[in-house]
Amino acid sequence: MKRHVFTLAPFPSGTTWSIRVPALVHQMVRVLKLRIGEEITLVDGAGGRVEADVVGYSEQNVEVRVQTRQAEETKTPLHATGKRTYVCAAILKKDHFEWLTEKLAELGVTDLLPLVTARTIKKEVRLDRLETIAKEAMEQSEQARVMMIHPPTDLLGAVRVLTRAGAKAVVADTGKGLPSLPGALRSGSIQAVFVGPEGGWSDEERTFFLQECAFERVSLGDSVLRGETAGILAGYRLVRSE
């Protein structure tokens, strides 16, 4: 049976915890109707993971007993290689960017940078909404580390974030003769992929990537993909690359 995963941060001390977060207690008691003896997983969103069982509950709190606790030095996403992976994706219209956020979090991408580009139509996102989506996706996919959602930025701002992190990047693009993304990732040094809007990168943006950043342009395949599809494919390749 699949264990329910819940986020609790920070973790309390000791081996018996009294959970009093109203929204979490409501979910456990009223929505999922957990019973005494039921086994659950608690994560802190920073890599910490605890296996526990329910030993008591009321309308105001849930008592759990810790069974095992993941060691500090092994706090890494369950479905990722452990390295930081950055998808820098142009903001999409309607709820498409929320859907992209959910899927990238499920894959184990560690950082999402929403981009405002020359051809981006929607310029803003609700960070609180995206953070909630990422947390729920983390729980659903049984991971322990929540994906970081960065504030929206332009290309220069995204490059500064990657530079501070020491992360090398490539740019997903269309065109003849471009090397494939999997081929570019084989070196093991690439940690970030830029994904443009459905209108594509402007000539000025391509010049910026080439002359200012020396970022290689790569292909995601022969098909012309929607923005969310391109972002998911880029995130999958990043997470699964060795």
C-alpha positions in Angstrom: 0.0 0.0 0.0 1.3 3.5 -0.9 2.3 5.5 2.1 0.9 9.0 2.5 3.6 11.7 2.4 3.2 14.9 4.3 5.4 18.0 4.7 6.4 19.2 8.2 9.1 21.8 8.7 11.1 22.0 10.7 11.1 18.5 12.2 10.5 18.4 15.9 13.0 16.7 18.2 12.4 13.4 20.0 10.8 10.2 18.8 7.1 11.0 19.5 5.8 14.1 17.7 2.6 16.0 18.2 1.6 17.6 14.9 -0.6 20.7 15.5 -0.5 22.4 12.1 -4.2 23.0 11.4 -4.2 22.4 7.7 -2.0 19.2 8.1 -4.2 17.9 10.9 -7.3 18.5 8.8 -5.8 16.6 5.9 -4.8 13.7 8.0 -7.9 13.4 10.2 -10.8 14.8 8.2 -9.7 14.2 4.5 -7.6 11.0 4.6 -9.1 9.7 7.9 -5.8 8.1 9.1 -6.2 5.5 11.8 -3.9 4.5 14.7 -1.2 2.2 13.5 -1.2 3.6 10.0 2.3 4.2 8.6 3.2 7.6 7.0 6.2 9.5 5.6 7.1 13.0 6.7 9.5 15.2 4.8 10.8 18.7 5.5 11.2 19.9 1.9 15.0 20.2 2.4 15.8 16.5 2.0 14.9 15.3 5.5 12.7 12.2 5.5 11.1 10.3 8.4 9.1 7.1 8.5 6.5 7.1 11.3 3.2 5.6 12.4 0.1 7.3 13.9 -0.3 6.6 17.6 -3.1 9.0 18.4 -5.2 11.8 17.0 -7.9 14.3 17.7 -9.5 17.3 15.9 -6.5 19.5 17.0 -3.4 17.2 16.7 -2.0 14.0 15.4 0.5 12.0 17.5 3.1 10.0 15.5 6.0 7.8 16.6 9.2 8.0 14.6 10.4 4.7 13.1 13.4 5.7 11.0 15.0 9.0 10.2 17.1 9.7 7.1 20.7 10.6 7.9 21.6 14.3 7.3 24.4 13.5 4.8 22.0 11.5 2.5 19.4 14.2 2.1 18.8 14.1 -1.6 15.7 13.8 -3.8 14.5 10.2 -4.2 14.2 10.4 -7.9 17.2 12.6 -8.8 20.9 12.2 -9.1 21.5 14.6 -6.2 23.0 17.4 -8.2 21.2 20.7 -8.7 19.3 21.0 -11.9 17.9 24.2 -13.3 15.1 24.7 -15.9 15.0 28.3 -17.0 11.6 28.4 -18.8 9.6 31.2 -20.4 6.4 31.9 -18.6 3.4 30.4 -20.4 -0.2 31.5 -20.8 -3.2 30.3 -18.8 -2.4 27.4 -16.4 0.3 25.9 -18.6 3.1 27.1 -16.5 1.5 25.7 -13.4 1.3 22.3 -15.1 4.9 22.6 -16.1 5.8 23.4 -12.5 4.0 20.3 -11.3 5.7 17.9 -13.7 9.2 19.3 -13.2 8.8 18.9 -9.4 7.6 15.3 -9.9 10.7 14.6 -12.0 13.0 15.9 -9.3 14.3 19.1 -10.9 15.7 21.2 -8.1 15.2 24.8 -9.4 12.7 26.5 -11.8 13.5 30.0 -13.1 10.4 31.6 -14.7 11.7 33.8 -17.6 10.3 37.0 -19.1 11.6 36.9 -22.7 11.0 39.1 -25.8 8.1 37.0 -26.9 6.6 36.1 -23.5 3.0 37.2 -23.4 2.3 36.5 -19.7 4.8 38.4 -17.5 4.0 37.4 -14.0 3.3 34.3 -11.9 1.9 33.6 -8.5 4.9 32.4 -6.6 2.8 31.2 -3.6 0.6 29.1 -5.9 3.6 27.6 -7.7 5.3 26.8 -4.4 2.1 25.0 -3.2 2.0 23.0 -6.5 5.7 22.1 -6.1 5.2 21.0 -2.5 2.2 18.8 -3.4 4.1 17.3 -6.3 7.0 16.5 -4.1 4.7 14.6 -1.7 2.9 12.8 -4.5 6.1 11.6 -6.1 7.5 10.6 -2.6 10.5 12.9 -2.7 12.0 14.7 0.3 13.3 18.0 -1.3 10.9 20.6 -2.7 11.8 22.3 -6.0 12.8 25.9 -5.5 10.7 28.4 -7.5 12.8 31.6 -8.2 11.1 34.9 -8.8 10.5 35.8 -12.5 13.5 37.3 -14.2 14.9 38.3 -17.6 17.7 36.4 -19.3 20.5 38.4 -17.6 19.0 37.8 -14.2 18.8 34.0 -14.9 22.4 34.0 -16.0 23.5 35.7 -12.8 21.7 33.1 -10.7 23.5 30.3 -12.7 26.8 32.1 -12.4 26.6 32.4 -8.7 25.7 28.6 -8.5 28.6 27.7 -10.9 26.1 26.0 -13.2 26.8 25.7 -16.9 23.8 25.9 -19.3 22.6 25.1 -22.8 19.8 26.7 -24.8 17.0 24.6 -26.3 16.3 25.9 -29.8 15.1 24.9 -33.3 17.2 24.9 -36.4 19.2 22.6 -38.7 22.4 20.9 -37.6 22.0 21.6 -33.8 23.5 18.9 -31.5 21.0 17.0 -29.4 20.4 17.8 -25.7 21.3 14.2 -24.6 24.6 14.6 -26.5 25.4 17.9 -24.8 24.6 16.4 -21.4 27.0 13.4 -21.8 29.9 15.6 -20.5 28.2 15.7 -17.1 29.0 19.5 -16.8 25.6 20.9 -17.9 23.2 21.6 -15.1 20.8 24.1 -16.7 18.6 24.3 -19.8 16.9 27.5 -21.2 13.5 26.9 -22.8 11.9 29.7 -24.7 8.3 30.7 -25.4 6.2 29.1 -28.1 7.1 32.0 -30.4 10.8 31.1 -30.0 13.9 33.1 -29.1 14.4 36.4 -30.8 17.5 37.1 -32.9 18.7 39.4 -30.1 18.3 36.7 -27.5 20.2 34.2 -29.6 23.0 36.8 -30.0 23.0 37.3 -26.2 23.3 33.6 -25.5 26.1 33.2 -28.1 28.2 36.3 -27.6 27.6 37.2 -23.9 27.3 33.7 -22.4 28.8 31.3 -24.9 25.9 28.9 -24.3 25.5 26.2 -26.9 22.2 25.8 -28.7 20.8 22.3 -28.7 17.9 20.5 -30.2 15.1 18.7 -28.3 14.2 16.6 -31.3 12.7 16.9 -34.8 9.2 18.0 -33.7 8.3 21.6 -32.8 7.1 21.3 -29.2 4.8 23.4 -27.1 6.5 25.3 -24.3 5.4 23.0 -21.5 6.4 19.8 -23.5 9.8 21.3 -24.2 10.3 22.2 -20.5 9.3 18.7 -19.3 11.6 17.0 -21.8 14.5 19.3 -20.8 13.9 18.6 -17.2 13.7 14.9 -17.7 17.0 14.8 -19.6 18.7 16.9 -16.9 17.6 14.8 -14.0 18.4 11.5 -15.8 21.8 12.6 -17.1 24.8 11.0 -15.5 
